[in-house]
Structure formats: structure tokens, C-alpha cells
Amino acid sequence: MYKMSPPAVFVSDRVLEDEESMRRLEAFMKATNSSSWEVIKDEDIPAMLERPVWKRTRGCAGTRKSYDPVFFFNTFRFDGQRDEVRRRIAAANPGYNMDWISDYHLGYRHISWFNSVRDASVTGPNPEHVCRPCWRLNISPGCPHECAYCGVTGFMVAGLNMGEYLRQLDRIIEANPWQLTYLVDDISDVLACEPELNLFSEMVRFFGAKKDRYVIVHTKSANVDFLQGLPHNGKTIMCYSLSARTQSTQLEKVAGNTSERIEAARKCQEWGMAVRFKFKPIIPVRDWRDEAREMIREMFEKTRPDNLSMTVLMWMGFDHMAACIDLDLLDPKFVDAARKAAGVEWKHQRIRPFPHEVRREIYEFYHKEVRAIDKDVPLTLSTESLDMWKDMGPILGVDPKTYVCGCGPCAVPGLKTLPSHPWKGARRNLPKGWMGQD
């Protein structure tokens, strides 16, 4: 972990009562330039979130100066009292907008069921967001990387009682034998605060002791040396979000640059971990083709990826993108296409700001460059629309039912296609008494 200077560190009073949590907190504090913390009770969370140091974290990182994140350390809770806790906070803070308080602030739902299709009876993909249902893991929402387009930078909320977390995760794994791989923190970068917090390190050890279960970590971090001696036993899969030179250095501050991420992945591969890359999000900067070609060649020169996937920047309208990213950095042709598309009605809001034809042009270029070097490595779309899958599926040689996702629930290393239907096989099985439920 690089030596951070957090502008503030807040600590739940529950942490003070837990010896394991205090050990992690003290190790973290020794590794930073912060010398003190402030204790917070549940009822104090609204006032904490209204502090200037917290309010500056709202919105995408591109709209503010870069800072090390503000931290809030608490404990994971599995007592089923979430609604009661929220009621108690609301009663103590009349008129406060409780929407500002996430379950993560309270310590709940760090092990949660994800389904991009809200109707659980639907056994197929969301038309604007092809992504498989599964149990997902979150231990430290928020991120220090300050990527310009991201809304979860500038803060981190971390639970510290990892022993209890892993005991509860064991129950989920036992109740869901169909799920073979578990994605940890799609809304954080768990490598950033290791080995000091020793959260992801414990997860690596946990899955390393499993016979046929894997943990997948999304990361942009070059902080991997702590992994070298851990007993992962091949059960840790490193999934790198990889971007080219301009994007990695100017739009993804604090994260590793292109070469640093590839080198980190090379180390992990050398240490026996499967390595995957997601070109995500692809932002069409000026000279994006030359930079992408350079990145892809370096990736293949130094690593042997288990699979690859790609997503063009989405999740926002044109005005939002313009507020987060300096448009002068981008290819004028693509900026113009996004600007024109902003004035038409979108079939799906989530895939904005770049229209279908623009995204397809980028995917076709990446496909050509990858296949010029490797004819066989699985290459897929990630979180794209069904319309794009209809266009690109025949080119990629897979479809929404068969593609091997970089982070999906059954994407074990070495697969070329999925052996079973990813929606029909998924089941939200709860252990007895889970979170107070029968």
C-alpha cells in the first residue's frame, strides 16, 4: 500500500469492541500519515456524511480535485437488524434523507445476490445489461484510484471483522453448490490497502483451502507483491481492467498505468494465478487505435490471458461525460457522434453516451487486433446490450448463453464456453436463518 494521507478516518464504535478489527485498524493507521480517528455511532452517520470532507466525494472524480480517500471503518453485520437500525437512525435524525446512507455504511449486505434482471422469474439476460445472476462479495466499497468517470472514488467503507465475514461466506458457498467463482468488490479495488488491512489476503487464504471454489478480483492496482507468498493454490483469479496509455495516465489517476498493470498481471501469472483482462471501460481518446494496438501487443508479450472482454464507456449521458472528462482528450469523431446521439431517444439509457455503431466500430477493431496475435483466447463483450450481442456474437463466436465471462459465477479457469445455461442454473439459495430470515 502506498503511504496515504487520508483527510479523515472515522471508526464505528463496534470496531472498538472487536479485537480482530482493532488489529487491522491499528496496522492501517501505522501505514498512513493519519495519526487519529473519530469514533462514530450509527446515529452519528448522517452528521458524518454531511461533513465537508464527505460531501466532496459525491459525483464523479473528474469534477473535483484528487485526494486520498476518507475512510469509514466498521464491522460486517449478519444479525438481520438492518431495517431496525435504519429506523433508529431516522428517528434520531428527523428530516434527513436516508437515501444518502447505504447498507455498506451500516455494515450490511456485503454478501449479496446480484441479478441485472429485477424479475427473479425471468431466466434470461437483461436486454440492456447482459450479466449473469450470482452471489457477489463486497468488503470495502469505495476506491482511491480517482478515475475521472467513476462515482465511487474519494472514500472507502471497510468492514474489519473478516473472520466473521468468512464464516458467513462459508454458509453461502455450502448452500449454493452451483456457484463456482465469486467476484469480490466490483465497487472497490481490494488490493489498494493490502497487506495492511489483511482483508483480501484472508480471502485468498480462504479460497485457497477450497477444493473447487475460486475468488475473482477486479483490479487496476499494481500493488501485488503481497500475494507472492500466500497459499492461493490456484484458486485466485486476477481480472485486470486494462486501459491504454492516455486513459491510464490522465483519466485513471493513482491506478497503475498500462505497463504497471500488465507487469503486475505477469507477476501473478508467474505465481500460479489465472490472469484475465477486461478492456473496460474503453474511452476513445485521440489516437485510440494506435494506443490500443500498443497495449494489446504488450499484454500478449508478457502474459497468457485466460480470457478477455471489452466494454466501451457507458452508464452516463453526454452531459455527464462532458462534466467528468476533458473532451479535448477524445477523438472528435466519437465526441460528435455522442453529442448528436444525446438529442435522440435511447432505447436503453444504460448504454449511453456512445451510439451502437460507434461502440461496434471499437469492438471490431479490438477483435481484429487480438485475433492478429491470438486466434484462440476467448474474447467477449462485458455488460453490453442484447442488440450488440446480436451484431458481435457471430464475430466473437459465442452468444449470451455460452460466453465465458471474466467474472461470472461459473467461469473457472481454462473454459472456452460455458457448459450449462447461466440463468437456468442460477439459484438464490439462503442458508437456514440467513440474516434473520426463515
matplotlib code that plots the C-alpha trace (Angstrom):
import matplotlib.pyplot as plt

x = [0.0, 1.4, 1.6, -1.8, -2.8, -6.5, -8.2, -10.2, -10.7, -13.9, -14.4, -17.6, -17.9, -18.4, -14.8, -13.6, -15.3, -13.7, -10.1, -9.6, -11.0, -8.7, -5.6, -6.5, -7.3, -4.0, -2.0, -3.6, -3.1, 0.7, 1.0, -0.6, 0.2, -3.0, -2.5, -6.0, -9.6, -13.0, -15.5, -19.0, -22.2, -24.9, -27.0, -24.0, -23.6, -25.9, -23.9, -20.7, -21.9, -22.7, -19.2, -17.4, -14.8, -17.6, -19.7, -16.7, -16.8, -20.2, -20.3, -17.7, -14.0, -13.5, -15.5, -13.2, -9.5, -7.8, -7.4, -6.6, -9.9, -11.7, -12.2, -15.0, -14.2, -17.0, -17.8, -19.8, -23.2, -25.2, -27.9, -30.8, -31.5, -30.9, -34.4, -34.4, -31.1, -32.2, -35.4, -33.4, -31.1, -34.1, -35.7, -32.6, -32.2, -35.7, -35.9, -32.6, -32.6, -31.9, -31.0, -27.6, -26.9, -26.1, -26.3, -22.5, -22.3, -24.2, -22.2, -25.0, -25.3, -21.6, -22.6, -25.4, -27.4, -26.9, -29.3, -29.4, -33.0, -35.1, -37.8, -36.3, -38.7, -37.0, -34.4, -32.6, -30.5, -31.4, -31.7, -29.5, -27.1, -26.1, -24.7, -25.2, -27.0, -24.8, -23.7, -21.2, -18.8, -18.0, -15.6, -14.5, -16.8, -15.2, -11.8, -8.7, -8.0, -9.8, -10.8, -12.4, -15.7, -16.3, -18.7, -17.2, -13.9, -12.7, -13.9, -13.6, -16.0, -14.4, -15.6, -12.8, -14.1, -13.0, -13.2, -17.0, -17.4, -15.6, -17.7, -20.9, -19.5, -18.8, -22.5, -23.4, -20.9, -22.3, -25.9, -25.0, -23.0, -23.8, -21.7, -18.0, -16.5, -17.1, -16.3, -15.1, -15.6, -16.9, -17.3, -13.8, -10.2, -9.3, -5.6, -5.2, -5.0, -3.1, -1.4, -2.1, -5.8, -5.3, -8.9, -8.3, -5.2, -7.5, -9.9, -7.1, -6.2, -9.9, -10.4, -7.0, -8.3, -11.4, -11.4, -13.3, -14.2, -12.5, -12.3, -12.1, -10.8, -11.3, -8.4, -6.4, -3.7, -0.1, 0.1, 0.5, 3.8, 2.0, 0.3, 3.5, 3.8, 0.1, -1.3, -3.8, -3.4, -4.6, -8.0, -7.4, -8.2, -6.8, -9.1, -7.4, -9.3, -6.7, -6.7, -4.2, -1.6, -3.6, -6.6, -4.5, -2.3, -4.7, -8.1, -7.3, -5.1, -3.5, -4.3, -1.4, -0.6, -0.9, 2.6, 2.4, -0.9, 0.5, 3.6, 1.5, -0.5, 2.7, 3.9, 0.6, 0.7, 4.3, 3.0, 0.4, -2.7, -5.0, -4.9, -7.8, -8.1, -11.1, -10.7, -13.2, -14.2, -12.7, -12.6, -11.9, -9.1, -7.3, -5.1, -7.0, -6.3, -2.5, -2.6, -4.9, -2.7, 0.4, -1.4, -2.6, 0.8, 2.4, -0.2, 0.4, 4.2, 4.2, 1.1, -1.0, -4.6, -7.2, -9.9, -10.5, -13.6, -14.5, -16.8, -16.9, -17.6, -21.3, -23.5, -23.9, -25.4, -23.3, -23.5, -22.3, -19.4, -18.5, -18.5, -16.2, -13.8, -12.0, -13.5, -10.3, -8.7, -11.1, -11.4, -13.5, -15.4, -16.6, -17.4, -19.5, -21.4, -22.1, -23.2, -25.6, -27.0, -27.8, -30.6, -32.4, -34.5, -32.4, -33.9, -31.8, -30.4, -27.7, -25.6, -25.2, -23.3, -21.8, -24.3, -24.4, -22.5, -19.6, -19.3, -19.4, -16.6, -14.4, -15.2, -14.5, -11.1, -10.2, -11.3, -9.1, -6.0, -6.5, -7.0, -3.9, -1.9, -4.0, -6.7, -8.0, -8.2, -11.8, -12.8, -16.3, -18.4, -19.0, -22.2, -23.3, -26.8, -28.5, -28.6, -24.8, -24.6, -26.7, -24.2, -20.9, -21.8, -21.2, -17.9, -16.8, -18.1, -20.2, -23.6, -25.1, -25.7, -22.3, -19.6, -17.1, -17.4, -14.3, -16.1, -19.2, -20.3, -19.1, -16.2, -13.5, -10.0, -9.5, -13.0, -13.7, -17.5, -19.9, -21.1, -24.6, -27.3, -26.1, -29.6, -31.5, -28.7, -28.5, -30.4, -30.6, -30.2, -30.2, -28.6, -31.1, -31.6, -29.6, -29.9, -32.8, -34.8, -36.5]
y = [0.0, 3.4, 5.8, 7.5, 10.8, 10.3, 13.7, 11.9, 8.5, 7.6, 4.4, 2.7, 2.1, -1.6, -1.8, -0.8, -3.8, -6.3, -7.4, -8.6, -5.3, -3.2, -5.1, -4.2, -0.6, -0.1, -1.7, 0.6, 3.7, 2.9, 2.7, 6.1, 9.7, 9.9, 9.9, 9.8, 8.7, 9.8, 7.3, 7.2, 5.6, 4.5, 7.6, 9.8, 8.6, 11.3, 14.0, 12.3, 12.2, 15.9, 16.9, 18.8, 16.0, 13.6, 15.8, 16.4, 12.7, 13.0, 12.9, 11.6, 12.1, 14.2, 17.1, 17.5, 17.6, 14.4, 13.4, 10.3, 8.8, 9.5, 6.2, 4.8, 1.5, -0.6, -4.2, -6.6, -7.4, -10.5, -10.0, -9.3, -6.0, -3.7, -2.3, -1.6, 0.1, 2.4, 3.1, 4.1, 6.4, 8.0, 8.6, 10.3, 12.4, 13.7, 15.1, 13.5, 11.9, 8.3, 7.6, 9.0, 6.1, 2.9, -0.5, -0.6, 2.4, 0.2, -3.0, -4.9, -6.8, -7.2, -10.7, -10.1, -11.6, -9.8, -10.1, -7.5, -8.6, -7.4, -10.0, -13.2, -15.4, -14.3, -16.9, -14.8, -11.6, -8.0, -6.5, -3.5, -5.3, -8.9, -10.0, -13.3, -13.7, -14.7, -14.1, -11.2, -10.1, -6.6, -5.9, -2.3, -0.2, 2.9, 3.4, 5.5, 5.4, 8.7, 7.5, 10.6, 8.8, 7.0, 7.8, 5.6, 7.4, 9.6, 7.3, 3.8, 2.0, -1.2, -3.9, -5.2, -8.4, -10.7, -13.8, -13.5, -12.5, -15.7, -17.8, -16.4, -16.8, -20.4, -20.9, -19.2, -21.4, -24.6, -23.6, -22.8, -25.7, -24.4, -21.3, -22.0, -18.5, -15.4, -11.9, -9.7, -5.9, -4.7, -1.3, -1.1, -2.2, -4.5, -4.6, -0.9, -1.3, -4.6, -6.1, -3.7, -4.3, -8.0, -8.4, -9.7, -11.6, -13.6, -14.2, -15.6, -18.0, -18.9, -19.8, -21.5, -24.1, -24.8, -27.8, -26.3, -22.7, -19.6, -15.9, -13.3, -9.9, -6.8, -4.5, -1.7, -1.8, -2.6, -3.5, -7.3, -8.2, -9.2, -12.0, -13.8, -15.9, -16.5, -20.1, -19.3, -22.9, -21.7, -20.5, -16.8, -15.3, -11.8, -9.9, -6.7, -3.7, -2.7, 0.6, 2.2, 4.9, 8.2, 6.8, 5.0, 8.1, 11.0, 9.6, 6.9, 8.7, 6.7, 3.4, 1.6, 2.7, 0.3, -1.2, -1.3, -3.3, -5.7, -6.2, -6.9, -9.4, -11.1, -11.5, -13.0, -15.4, -16.4, -17.1, -19.5, -17.4, -17.3, -13.8, -12.2, -8.7, -6.5, -3.7, -1.7, 1.0, 1.7, 5.5, 6.6, 9.1, 10.7, 8.1, 5.4, 2.8, 3.1, 3.1, 0.1, -1.8, -1.0, -2.1, -5.4, -6.3, -5.6, -7.7, -10.7, -10.3, -10.5, -12.6, -15.5, -14.4, -16.9, -14.8, -11.2, -9.0, -5.4, -2.6, 0.9, 3.7, 3.8, 4.3, 8.1, 10.7, 13.0, 16.0, 13.7, 12.6, 16.1, 17.1, 14.2, 14.1, 16.7, 16.2, 17.6, 14.3, 12.4, 11.5, 14.4, 11.9, 10.0, 13.1, 14.4, 11.1, 11.1, 14.7, 14.0, 10.9, 12.9, 14.6, 11.4, 8.9, 6.0, 2.5, 1.7, 4.5, 2.5, 2.1, 5.9, 8.1, 6.4, 5.1, 1.5, 2.0, 3.7, 1.0, -1.7, 0.0, -0.1, -3.7, -4.8, -3.0, -4.7, -8.1, -7.6, -6.7, -9.5, -12.1, -10.9, -12.3, -15.0, -16.9, -18.9, -16.8, -16.3, -12.7, -11.4, -8.4, -7.4, -5.9, -4.9, -4.9, -7.8, -5.7, -5.5, -9.3, -9.9, -7.9, -9.1, -12.6, -14.2, -12.4, -13.4, -17.0, -17.0, -15.8, -14.5, -18.1, -19.6, -16.8, -17.2, -14.1, -12.6, -12.6, -14.7, -17.3, -20.4, -19.1, -21.3, -21.1, -22.8, -22.7, -21.7, -21.7, -22.3, -25.9, -25.0, -22.3, -19.4, -18.3, -21.5, -22.9, -19.9, -20.2, -17.8, -20.4, -19.0, -20.8, -21.5, -18.4, -16.2, -12.5, -13.3, -15.0, -18.4]
z = [0.0, -0.9, 2.1, 2.1, 3.8, 4.4, 5.1, 7.9, 9.4, 11.0, 13.1, 14.2, 17.9, 17.1, 15.9, 19.3, 20.8, 18.4, 18.9, 15.3, 13.9, 16.2, 15.0, 11.4, 12.2, 14.1, 11.3, 8.7, 10.8, 11.2, 7.4, 6.7, 7.5, 9.6, 13.3, 14.7, 14.1, 15.2, 16.8, 15.2, 16.4, 14.0, 14.9, 14.0, 10.4, 8.9, 10.5, 9.4, 5.8, 5.8, 6.8, 4.0, 3.8, 2.9, 0.7, -1.6, -2.5, -4.3, -8.1, -10.5, -9.7, -12.9, -11.3, -8.3, -7.2, -6.5, -2.8, -0.9, 0.3, 3.5, 5.4, 7.5, 9.2, 10.6, 11.1, 8.9, 10.4, 9.8, 12.6, 10.3, 12.0, 9.1, 8.9, 12.7, 12.5, 9.7, 11.7, 14.7, 12.7, 11.0, 14.4, 15.7, 12.6, 11.7, 8.1, 7.0, 3.5, 4.4, 0.7, 1.4, 3.8, 2.0, 3.6, 3.4, 5.8, 8.3, 7.7, 5.9, 2.6, 2.0, 0.7, -1.6, -4.5, -7.8, -10.7, -13.5, -14.3, -11.4, -12.0, -10.5, -12.5, -15.8, -16.8, -19.4, -19.8, -19.2, -22.8, -21.9, -19.5, -20.2, -16.9, -15.0, -11.7, -8.8, -5.2, -5.0, -2.3, -1.2, 1.7, 1.1, -1.2, -2.5, -4.1, -4.0, -7.8, -8.7, -12.2, -13.8, -14.9, -11.6, -8.8, -6.0, -5.6, -2.7, 0.0, 1.3, 3.7, 5.0, 7.4, 9.6, 11.2, 8.4, 10.5, 10.9, 7.2, 6.0, 8.4, 6.8, 3.3, 4.0, 4.7, 1.4, -0.5, 1.1, 0.2, -3.4, -4.9, -8.4, -8.0, -8.5, -8.7, -6.5, -7.6, -4.8, -4.9, -8.2, -6.5, -5.0, -5.5, -2.7, -3.5, -2.7, 1.1, 1.3, 3.1, 6.0, 6.2, 5.5, 4.2, 0.7, 1.9, 4.2, 1.4, -0.8, 2.0, 2.5, -1.1, -1.4, 1.1, -1.0, -3.4, -6.2, -5.5, -6.8, -5.9, -8.8, -8.1, -10.3, -10.1, -11.7, -9.0, -9.4, -5.6, -5.9, -4.2, -1.0, -3.0, -3.8, -0.7, 0.0, -0.3, -3.1, -4.6, -7.9, -6.6, -7.0, -10.4, -11.2, -13.5, -14.6, -16.0, -18.7, -20.5, -22.9, -22.3, -22.3, -20.4, -17.7, -17.0, -17.4, -16.6, -14.0, -11.6, -8.8, -10.5, -12.2, -15.7, -18.7, -18.3, -14.5, -14.6, -17.2, -15.2, -12.1, -14.0, -15.3, -11.7, -10.6, -13.5, -12.6, -9.0, -10.4, -10.7, -13.7, -15.3, -17.2, -18.8, -19.3, -21.7, -19.6, -20.0, -23.4, -23.8, -27.4, -26.9, -29.8, -31.4, -29.5, -32.3, -32.1, -28.3, -28.2, -30.6, -28.5, -25.3, -26.8, -28.1, -24.7, -22.9, -25.1, -25.0, -21.2, -20.2, -21.4, -20.6, -19.6, -21.3, -22.5, -22.5, -23.6, -22.8, -24.2, -21.7, -20.8, -17.8, -18.4, -20.7, -22.9, -20.4, -17.6, -19.7, -20.6, -16.9, -16.0, -18.9, -20.8, -24.3, -25.9, -25.0, -27.1, -30.7, -32.2, -34.4, -31.4, -29.4, -32.2, -32.5, -28.8, -28.9, -31.7, -30.0, -26.9, -28.8, -29.7, -27.6, -26.4, -26.4, -23.3, -21.1, -19.6, -22.7, -23.3, -24.3, -27.4, -30.0, -31.1, -34.4, -32.5, -29.9, -32.6, -34.5, -31.4, -30.6, -34.2, -34.0, -30.7, -32.1, -35.2, -33.1, -30.6, -33.4, -35.3, -32.4, -30.7, -32.6, -29.7, -26.5, -25.5, -26.3, -25.3, -24.6, -21.0, -19.6, -23.1, -24.7, -26.4, -29.6, -29.5, -28.9, -31.9, -34.0, -32.4, -31.3, -34.7, -35.0, -31.5, -31.9, -28.7, -27.5, -24.2, -23.0, -23.9, -23.5, -20.6, -18.5, -16.9, -13.5, -13.9, -11.3, -13.2, -15.2, -13.8, -15.5, -18.8, -20.2, -23.8, -23.5, -20.6, -20.2, -18.8, -19.1, -16.9, -16.0, -15.5, -13.3, -11.0, -7.7, -4.8, -2.0, 1.5, 4.5, 7.3, 9.4, 7.0, 8.0, 10.3, 7.5, 7.9]

ax = plt.figure().add_subplot(projection="3d")
ax.plot(x, y, z, "-o")
ax.set_aspect("equal")
plt.show()
